[in-house]
Amino acid sequence: MRLAGVEKVVDCGMATTPAMFMATITEGWEFTGSIMITASHLPPNRNGLKFFTKEGGTRKSDIAQIIEVANDSVEAGAFGGWAPYKA
């Protein structure tokens, strides 16, 4: 994330979904956003990442924009040559 220009990254360790959202609105924390790796009660093909801002969780249009920015960053070499696995 720092390679992509994120100024401050905080590892919250193991945290609940509500805690990750609260980190965006709680006085003294007020993160711009939070990202959570999740492997909850859902089937394995539904596990992944949860994204939060002070407005709440992400919607399909938000996720599409995140994917577009990530792809543009990879193509621009922002991750030091790293690229997602492609079968």
N, C-alpha and C positions, 0 to 999 in steps of 0.2 A: 504494500500500500504506500509505503514511503517513496518507493521508486516512481509511483504514479502521481506524486505531489501532495500526498496527505501529510500535513505538518505534524500532527500528534496522533499516535496510536496508543490506546490503553488496553491491556489485556485484563479483562474482567474475570478470567477464569471460568469456572462453572457458574452459570447464572440462569435464573428463570426467564421466561419470555417477558413477564411483566417488569422484571428488573431491568432488562435491556431497554424497554420503552421508557421506563422512569428515568434512566440515565440521560435521556434527552430533555427532560423537563424539570428535574429536581435542582433546586437552587444549590449552587456550588459545583454542580457537575455540568449540566446543560450542554451535553455533547451535540454536535451538529447532526450526528446520526450514529447508529450502532448496527453492527452486523453480527448475527448469531449463527453458528454452525449447529444444525439441529438434526437429530435422529430420533424424533419423538415416537409417539404411538402409531404413527402412520406406516404403511408398507414401505419397504426399502426404496422403491422407485419414487417416493414422495419426500424423501429426506433431502436436505440441502441447506440453503442459507435463508435466513429471515433478515429483512432490512427494516430499520425503523428511523423515523425522524420525529420531531416534536408534533407533527400532524398525525402520527400513527404509523401503521404498517404500510407496505408498498402495495400498489395496485398493478394490474397488467401493464398499463401504459408506463408506469415508473420502471418496471422490470425491463421492458423493451428499451427504454432509454439507457438503463444501466448496462445492458448487454451491448448496445451500440457504442457507448463510451469505452467499455472494456475492449471491444474488438478494435476500435480506432487506436487505443493505446498500445495494444499488442502489435498492430501493423506499423505503428510509429516507432517501435522498439523501446517503449517505456519500461519494459520488464527485463531488460538485459538479455534479450534473446529467448526468454521463456515464452512458450506458446502452449495453449491447451492441447491435451491429447486428442488426436483424431484417429479413428479406426480406419 
